[in-house]
Amino acid sequence: MDPTCQRETAYRCHHVHSVTQSFPSRALSFVEDSTQERRLSRVNGAECESAHSNSRKNLHISARLMEEFLELAKENTDKDLETCGILGAFLDKDILYVTTLIIPQQESTSDSCSAKNEEEVFAIQHKHSLIPVGWIHTHPSQSCFMSSIDLHTQYSYQVLEPEAFAIVMAPTDASRSYGIFRLSEPGGMNVLRECRETGFHTHRETADGAPIYEHCANVYTNSNLRFEVFDLRQ
């Protein structure tokens, strides 16, 4: 289908725009006071900064959003099925605020998840002027890491939006229940750019020997953030 037709079709899907969850209240502003440092926390594991981290915009996300996603994924998690969602943000004073979680219709297995009817997601992003800054998914029975399929998915986000990140929720991993990752630059991005394999596979080492992916050093949890959830599975 022609991309223009896809967009027009998506914008006619008015039923996908109903908000199914809103936290803490629809009456509150998106960001009450993002300058209160005491309400900001750098995400776990983000101590290792790359040489490019200082040139990237900071991102703020609500820890409650991650908890809510895990709750919405519980039915799949109990069946050992992955669940995925897409994160939307707006830019204000050079900071990206994640204010929207979109859970698309999807197909899942124990170690993979793919979105369906993505035009519904594009319609919400267009209507609310959201920047697609990343994605979130569960590892229902695995540890907290990025699989080869995850890396290719992350590449598709990061090649379009340099600040894009991936959240892995691993409720059964006793050592790390979640991680926020991105491909390293330039090493990891170059490896994924040149890789033509599909499915689960190994990747070559980066040219400089650095890891293919890394913890995000520019993502902070912000307890002030209001966010909305669109669950398109319903």
C-alpha atoms as one frame of an Amber mdcrd trajectory, in Angstrom:
protein
   0.000   0.000   0.000   1.188   3.510  -0.799   2.562   5.206   2.385   0.324
   8.240   1.805  -2.738   6.004   1.690  -1.559   4.282   4.849  -1.356   7.593
   6.674  -4.794   8.668   5.459  -6.232   5.351   6.577  -4.584   5.711   9.963
  -5.995   9.178  10.546  -9.527   7.872   9.892  -9.185   5.330  12.745 -10.748
   7.659  15.322 -11.499   4.813  17.734  -7.825   4.326  18.560  -7.581   7.764
  20.167  -9.471   7.024  23.376  -7.174   7.178  26.388  -7.465   4.016  28.458
  -5.259   5.166  31.361  -4.096   8.561  32.565  -1.688   9.181  35.460  -1.792
  10.871  37.846  -4.781  12.903  36.634  -6.005  14.210  33.308  -6.455  17.604
  34.978  -2.729  17.955  35.689  -0.211  19.436  33.322   2.230  17.142  31.539
   5.136  18.364  33.665   4.380  20.046  36.974   7.908  21.149  37.838  10.679
  19.323  36.026  13.368  21.476  37.645  13.067  19.848  41.071  16.227  17.747
  41.089  15.132  15.850  44.174  12.430  14.233  42.031  14.878  13.073  39.379
  16.842   9.841  39.458  19.283   8.491  36.922  18.258   5.002  35.845  20.049
   1.992  37.271  23.198   0.904  35.466  23.716   4.235  33.725  27.102   4.964
  35.223  28.957   3.938  32.055  28.739   6.917  29.747  29.987   6.866  26.168
  31.850   9.680  24.492  28.607  10.733  22.790  26.448  10.915  25.916  27.164
  14.590  26.636  25.949  15.600  23.166  22.574  13.864  23.496  19.414  15.364
  24.927  18.313  14.209  28.366  15.119  12.170  28.581  12.659  12.002  31.472
  10.304   9.084  32.037   7.963   8.174  34.881   8.869   5.034  36.825   5.118
   4.579  37.247   4.809   4.231  33.467   7.137   1.227  33.534   5.237  -0.296
  36.441   1.918   0.227  34.682   3.240  -1.401  31.509   4.349  -4.431  33.512
   0.887  -4.683  35.046  -0.780  -4.451  31.629   1.593  -7.153  30.365   0.901
  -9.503  33.299  -1.569 -11.744  31.467   0.997 -12.364  28.721   3.827 -12.689
  31.231   1.942 -15.400  33.105   1.681 -17.283  29.801   5.406 -16.766  29.079
   4.622 -14.404  26.193   6.393 -11.121  25.493   4.556  -7.791  25.377   5.749
  -4.648  23.616   4.838  -0.973  23.665   5.936   2.245  21.955   7.021   5.389
  23.809   6.066   8.884  22.672   7.581  12.134  23.926   7.509  15.885  23.500
  10.482  18.243  23.503  10.645  21.203  25.876  13.745  23.305  26.561  16.004
  20.643  25.028  14.635  17.850  27.260  12.510  14.981  25.936   9.603  14.047
  28.220   8.063  10.601  27.713   4.346  11.180  28.227   2.688   8.429  26.194
   2.736   4.636  26.168   1.079   2.970  23.180   0.496  -0.784  23.368  -0.271
  -1.917  19.817  -2.075  -4.988  18.654   0.669  -7.598  18.522   1.825 -11.149
  17.991   3.970 -12.686  20.722   6.049 -15.720  21.587   8.179 -16.450  24.645
  11.155 -14.648  23.092   9.738 -12.243  20.498   6.980  -9.711  19.945   5.916
  -7.818  16.823   3.390  -5.014  16.416   0.403  -5.309  14.099  -1.722  -2.587
  12.489   1.012  -0.028  13.011  -1.048   2.620  11.218  -3.039   2.920  14.457
   0.170   3.830  16.294   1.120   6.373  13.610  -2.329   7.958  13.935  -1.884
   8.555  17.674   1.646   9.890  17.205   0.411  12.268  14.516  -2.633  13.497
  16.439  -0.641  14.210  19.607   2.553  15.436  17.860   4.642  12.783  19.600
   8.282  12.001  18.961   8.840   8.203  18.859  11.735   8.053  21.323  11.799
   4.331  21.926  10.050   1.171  22.921   9.483  -1.092  25.908   9.052  -4.855
  26.072   9.088  -7.741  28.508  11.343 -10.736  28.891   8.823 -12.866  30.799
  11.205 -15.705  31.673  14.603 -14.462  30.514  17.223 -12.199  31.998  17.534
  -8.477  31.328  19.507  -8.108  28.106  19.102  -7.161  24.440  18.711 -10.117
  22.072  19.857  -9.947  18.450  16.261  -9.305  17.375  15.989  -6.546  19.999
  19.135  -4.937  18.623  17.689  -4.771  15.114  14.472  -3.269  16.466  16.467
  -0.689  18.404  18.468   0.164  15.284  15.237   0.973  13.411  14.375   3.517
  16.137  17.837   4.936  16.742  18.691   5.482  13.079  15.697   7.861  12.886
  15.894   9.382  16.381  19.434   9.461  17.884  18.053   9.730  21.444  15.856
   6.628  21.061  16.197   3.951  23.750  14.871   0.496  24.615  13.460  -0.610
  27.968  13.618  -4.295  28.855  11.379  -5.403  31.734  12.544  -8.730  33.161
  10.349  -9.563  36.174  12.006 -12.945  36.842  15.584 -11.606  36.772  16.593
 -11.351  40.433  19.712  -9.319  39.652  18.133  -6.664  37.377  14.381  -6.318
  36.868  14.714  -3.738  34.116  17.291  -2.059  31.903  17.322   0.984  29.626
  19.620   0.498  26.653  20.769   1.961  23.366  23.193   0.926  20.642  26.710
   2.247  21.115  27.964   4.874  18.687  29.552   4.486  16.290  30.411   0.817
  16.937  27.036  -0.778  17.609  25.227   1.294  15.005  27.778   0.316  12.348
  27.454  -3.388  13.187  23.663  -3.308  12.909  23.751  -1.148   9.787  25.832
  -3.787   7.994  24.004  -6.856   9.343  21.589  -8.557   6.926  20.700 -11.567
   9.066  17.258 -12.131  10.570  16.004 -14.148  13.516  18.301 -14.967  16.417
  21.979 -14.778  15.468  25.339 -13.559  16.699  26.879 -10.238  15.684  30.485
  -9.461  14.917  32.463  -7.375  17.366  32.577  -3.616  16.965  35.644  -2.130
  15.281  36.858  -0.556  18.532  36.019  -3.572  20.713  33.321  -1.664  22.619
  30.015  -3.385  23.492  27.314  -3.323  20.797  24.842  -1.805  23.238  25.109
   0.144  26.476  23.088   1.478  29.380  21.620   4.913  28.742  23.355   7.616
  30.740  20.935  10.382  29.733  17.618   8.885  30.920  16.122   9.963  34.257
  13.005   8.891  36.115  10.854  11.932  36.874   8.120  11.561  39.489   6.431
  14.760  38.272   5.494  13.427  34.854   1.908  12.868  33.852   1.469  10.168
  31.214  -1.248   8.482  29.192  -1.659   4.899  28.017  -3.311   3.811  24.777
  -3.917   0.063  24.875  -4.955  -0.858  21.319  -5.335  -4.551  22.153  -8.723
  -3.868  23.705
